[in-house]
């Protein structure tokens, strides 16, 4: 089962022709890490100016183009039989997105069991860090916390159903908005809701397949996709009004759609939400109304959680702005 990465108001993702991809495996060892203190929080740069113009945009569905590309993982049988055998499960990987910010404090945790989620989140909140992205690999959670999102308060819920409708509606009434969501392979989910966003309204849909028609309908109503998650083959998509985007598109494919993403990047889009199942990867790309000072964004695909890579990115002031685990290669 895959996990979803949250977008929310904290992802700075704009610019042109600045995407770089890298392969390889992530580091092992530690299950968490932290980038050092910051001098000052750049609230103004983090909060994007808002725009209610929800122009209808297109969704690219490439699934029908490569229906036979299910080659990995491959198995070699016996010493004499070197024939490659196709297995039923495609290869899954971590897909992580990095965006450039002014130097700031960021912390990540991965391989987190249900019982340890609260201690990591509560410790972060006590240290002035808010959850910016969440994801899940099988039934182990990954959390990213930082100061770059402009939030003023945060609540979260770990629950056995995908998603907790009553809890979300109750928190909406209190002025919180969903800023991160992830689902596990056993059907549970982690929902993070925050104050300090500039959203004015939210809606969400849980669906057994990717909800193309619903997203198109919501775009026409002035909403944009701000978070996504998966649980097994189910999708949860959260849309928000006043998300700060002037245009948005979705790339849905049987694998990470490098060509499609590069084409979007060249036209000024940046990844603002990602999620994947074992069968599909969905990438939401948006054009913000207000461009940040630096446009750089990079993606990384790794078979293990990329702990060592994250620390290398931090040295270049590139910070995790989204992550998902699932189908990224055919």
Rosetta blueprint (number, residue, H / E / L):
1 X L
2 X L
3 X L
4 X E
5 X E
6 X E
7 X L
8 X H
9 X H
10 X H
11 X L
12 X L
13 X L
14 X L
15 X L
16 X L
17 X L
18 X L
19 X L
20 X L
21 X E
22 X E
23 X L
24 X L
25 X L
26 X L
27 X L
28 X L
29 X L
30 X L
31 X L
32 X E
33 X E
34 X E
35 X L
36 X L
37 X L
38 X L
39 X L
40 X L
41 X L
42 X L
43 X H
44 X H
45 X H
46 X H
47 X L
48 X L
49 X L
50 X L
51 X L
52 X L
53 X L
54 X L
55 X L
56 X L
57 X L
58 X L
59 X E
60 X E
61 X E
62 X L
63 X H
64 X H
65 X H
66 X L
67 X L
68 X L
69 X L
70 X L
71 X L
72 X L
73 X L
74 X E
75 X E
76 X E
77 X L
78 X L
79 X L
80 X L
81 X L
82 X L
83 X L
84 X E
85 X E
86 X E
87 X L
88 X L
89 X L
90 X L
91 X L
92 X E
93 X E
94 X E
95 X E
96 X E
97 X E
98 X E
99 X E
100 X E
101 X L
102 X L
103 X L
104 X L
105 X L
106 X E
107 X E
108 X E
109 X E
110 X E
111 X E
112 X E
113 X L
114 X H
115 X H
116 X H
117 X H
118 X H
119 X H
120 X H
121 X H
122 X H
123 X H
124 X H
125 X H
126 X H
127 X L
128 X L
129 X L
130 X E
131 X E
132 X E
133 X E
134 X E
135 X E
136 X E
137 X E
138 X L
139 X L
140 X E
141 X E
142 X E
143 X E
144 X E
145 X E
146 X E
147 X L
148 X L
149 X L
150 X L
151 X L
152 X L
153 X E
154 X E
155 X E
156 X E
157 X E
158 X E
159 X E
160 X L
161 X L
162 X L
163 X L
164 X L
165 X H
166 X H
167 X H
168 X H
169 X H
170 X H
171 X H
172 X H
173 X H
174 X L
175 X L
176 X L
177 X E
178 X E
179 X E
180 X E
181 X E
182 X E
183 X E
184 X L
185 X L
186 X L
187 X L
188 X L
189 X E
190 X E
191 X E
192 X E
193 X E
194 X E
195 X E
196 X L
197 X L
198 X L
199 X L
200 X L
201 X E
202 X E
203 X E
204 X E
205 X E
206 X E
207 X E
208 X L
209 X L
210 X L
211 X L
212 X H
213 X H
214 X H
215 X H
216 X H
217 X H
218 X H
219 X H
220 X H
221 X L
222 X L
223 X E
224 X E
225 X E
226 X E
227 X E
228 X E
229 X E
230 X E
231 X E
232 X L
233 X L
234 X E
235 X E
236 X E
237 X E
238 X E
239 X E
240 X E
241 X E
242 X L
243 X L
244 X L
245 X E
246 X E
247 X E
248 X E
249 X E
250 X E
251 X E
252 X E
253 X E
254 X L
255 X L
256 X L
257 X L
258 X H
259 X H
260 X H
261 X H
262 X H
263 X H
264 X H
265 X H
266 X H
267 X L
268 X L
269 X L
270 X E
271 X E
272 X E
273 X E
274 X E
275 X E
276 X E
277 X L
278 X L
279 X L
280 X L
281 X E
282 X E
283 X E
284 X E
285 X E
286 X E
287 X E
288 X E
289 X L
290 X L
291 X L
292 X L
293 X L
294 X L
295 X L
296 X L
297 X E
298 X E
299 X E
300 X E
301 X E
302 X E
303 X L
304 X L
305 X L
306 X L
307 X H
308 X H
309 X H
310 X H
311 X H
312 X H
313 X H
314 X H
315 X L
316 X L
317 X L
318 X E
319 X E
320 X E
321 X E
322 X E
323 X E
324 X E
325 X E
326 X E
327 X E
328 X L
329 X L
330 X L
